[in-house]
Amino acid sequence: MESLFDAAARCLAAGEIETKLHLTRQTAQVWRDGLFSLQSPGKPEPVEEPGRPMKPELVAPVDVPKRRLNTKEGLAALIHAITHIEFNAVNLAWDAVYRFRDLPPAFYHDWITVAVEEAYHFQLLRERLNELGSDYGDFPAHNGLWDMATRTAFDPLVRMALVPRVLEARGLDVTPGMIQRLRQAGDEETATVLEIIWRDEIGHVAIGSHWFQYLCRQRGLDPEHTFHTLVGQYFSGQVLGPFHYEARQQAGFSVAELKALEQMGIAKTQGGNTAR
């Protein structure tokens, strides 16, 4: 019986888009059929870069094109940026499966489910790009999500805290406003796609919250204190608000955690003003 970890490594390494999407669906079905072993053939290898196509060109975040909805190119640039996030999210889900061993089968089931849903999101967005005369790879993009994946590769607790609960959770705050602006601009098609993604992403962040809290309990750690500590230690950017309290609470955040994040954002802003 093949190891799930070997299959996840293939999904992660696949660079051609259609191959990665096909392997994601195929691997998920084999898992559902109960045909994978959770025996580890060895320790996971470091993954500096996952498989991805030659384009998009990866640049610093400040060099990513502006996304103004009042032009066709600006709309395509916005959709492309989200499409890139979803492609990265497929790799992040498979990396969680591949990298972290000796966890309950439910952990792997959850992240395989996330990989399939992120692949579906990617396809929806790519189809929308195609309708606008563009494709994935036509605009530069940044690598912030994967950079955080490499920084948190040593510990699933740190990964669950920083990737789903900080970086991906930001989408829960900003997507409703984006949907509203798209509708105001008359783009019902993209707004509908983002509604599907927003609904699913609440579930994805909730999975991150569940396993973060599980690992804290396993180690005898207080989840709220640990989360606050890890964000301060590993997240160098500004903690941006305002937060969508309802969506974040559905995704497993406590009110105390959200209040602490707000205070961190204020403190970083004040510190930056002092430095200037």
N, C-alpha and C positions, 0 to 999 in steps of 0.2 A: 504493500500500500504506500503510495507516494506521500511524502510529508507536505502538509499545508505550507510550511515555511519555504520549501523549494518552489512551490507554485506561486506564492506571493512574490518571491524574488523575480520570477519571470515577468509577472505583471508590472512590477516596479521598473524592471530593466527595459521593457519594450519602448522603443523610441518612436515608432511609426504610430500615428494616431489610431487608425482603424485596428491595428494589431492590439494596442493596449485596451481599446474598448471591447474587442472580441474576447481577449483573454480574461478581462474582468467579468464579463457575463458568464463565460465558460467555467471559470474557477469557482464563481459563486454557485453555479448549478451543481458542480461536483461536490462542493462542501454541503449543500442542502441534501444531496443524495447520500451523505455519510461516507464518502469514499476517500477521505484524507486522514492521515495519521497526524497526531500532534506530537509525535516523537521528533525531537530536534536532531538533525544530522550533524550539527556543529554550532559553534557560536556565530551570530550574525556578523557579516562583514560590514565595515563602514561604507556608507553610500554617500559619497560627496555630491554626486549629481544623479538624479534619477533619469530614466530614459525619457527623452522628449524630442520633438522634431527640431530641425535646424533653426526654424523661425517659430516664435518671435525672437528678435534680438533682445537680450536682457540688458537693461540699463539701470542706473540709479533711479529711485522713486521720483526725484525732482525732474527727471528727464522724460517721464512718461507724458504723452500728449494730453493737453487739456481736453475735458469732456463737456463741451457745450451742446445742449440739446437743440439749439435753434438752427443747426446745420446737419446735413446728412452725414458728413464726415465726423462731426462731433458726437453724434448719436452712435455711429459705428465704433468710435474710439471708446465710448463708455461701455458698450456691450462687449467689446473686445477685452477690456480690463476685467470684467466680471467673468468672461469665458476663460481667461487665463487663471483666475482664482479657482475656478471649478476644475480645470485640468490639474493644477497643483494639488487640489484636494483629493483627487483620485490617487495620486502618488502618496500623499500623506496617509491616506487610509491604508493603502497596501504596506507602507513602511511600518505603521503601527502593528499590523499583522505579522510582518516579517521579523521585526526587530525585537519585540518583547515576548519572551518565552515564559513557560511555566505559569501561565495565567488560566483562569477558568475558560472552558469552551465558549461560554457566553460572550467573553471579551472578543474573541475572534469572529464570532457570529455577528456581533454588533458592527465591527469595523469593516467586515465584508459587505454588510448591508449598506453602510455608508459609501463604500467604494462604488457599488452599483448605482446608488442614487446620485452620487456626484457625476458619474459618467453620463447618466441620463440628463442631468442639468447641463453638462457640457454640450451634449448633442442638441438640446433645445436652443441654447444660445448660439451655437455654430450655425444652425439652420436659420436663425434670425439674422445673423451676420450675412449669410449667403443671400437672403432676400434683399438685403441692402447693398448687394454688389461687393461685399468684402468677405474675407475668410480669416480664420484663426492664423496668426502669424503676420498679418499685414501691418500691425502696429507694434512698436516696442513695448516691452512689459518689464516689470521688476520681479525680483526673486525673494521678496521678503518672507513669504510663508515657508519656503524651503530652507532659507537661512535659519529660521527659528527651529525647524525640524532637526537640523544638524546640531544646533546648540543644546537640544533637549534629548538627543539620541541615547544618552547614558542612563535614563531613568523614566519609566512609564508615568510615574507620579508627576514629574516635572513636565513631561510632554502633555499630559492631560490638562494640567493647570494652564500652560502657556499657549498651546495651539488652539484647542477648541474653546477654552474659556476666556481667552484674551483676544487673539487675532480673529478667529472665526466668529466669535460672539459680537464683534463690532458690526457685522452684517445685520444682526438683529435690530440694531439701533438705526442704521442709515437706510435700509431697504424700503421701509414704508414711505419715507419722504421721497425716495427715488421713484417709487411707483406713482405717487401723487403727481410729481413733476412730469413724468412720462405721459400720464393721462391728460394733463393740462396741455401738453405739446401735441396731443392727438395720437400718441403711439400706444394704442390699446394692446397690440400684439406683444410688445416687449413687457408691458406692465403685467400682462397675464402670466408670462413666463416667470417674471420675478416673484409673483405671488406664490407660484408653485415652489420655487426655490426657497423663499422665506419660510414657508410652512415646514418644509423638510429640514431646513437648517436649525429650526428650533429643536427638532428631534436630535440632530447631530450634536449640537452643543449639550443637550441633555445627556446624551451618551457619554460625552467627555466629563460632565459633572458627576454622573453615576460612578464612573471608574476612578475618577479622582477621589471621591469620597470613600469608595471601597478600599483603595490603596492607603488612604489616611487611616482608616479603621484598622487595616492589617498591621500598620506600623505604630498604632497607638498615638496618632497625631490629631490635633484639633484641625478640622478642615478649614474653618474661616481664618484662623491665625496663619496656617500653613500657606493658604492661597495668597494672603496679603504679603507674607514674607517672600514668596517665590516671585510674585509680580515685581516687587521692589528690587529683587536680586537679578532677574533675568530680562526684564522688559525695560529697555533704555528709552523708548519713545514716550511721548506724552499720552497719558490715559485720557482719551477723548470722551466727552459726553456731548449732549445729554444721553442718558441710557433709557432704553425702552423697558421700563420696569416689568410690564406684564409679560412680554416675550421672554425676558431674561429669567423671571421667576418660573415660568413654564419650563425653561431650560435648566433649572436646578440651582439658580443663584438665590441666596438668602438676601433679605433686605439689608442685613448688617454688612454683607460683602459688597453690595452695591453702594452703600453709604461710604464704606472704606475706599472703594475705587474713586468715588467722587472727590473725597478728601485728598487722595493721591494726585489726582489731576490738578486740583487747586494748588497743592504744595509744589508740584513740578512747574506750574505756570509762574507762581510767585518766585520760585528759585531762579527761573529763566530770566524774569524781569530784573531781579537783583543783579544777576551776572552781567546783563547788558548795561 
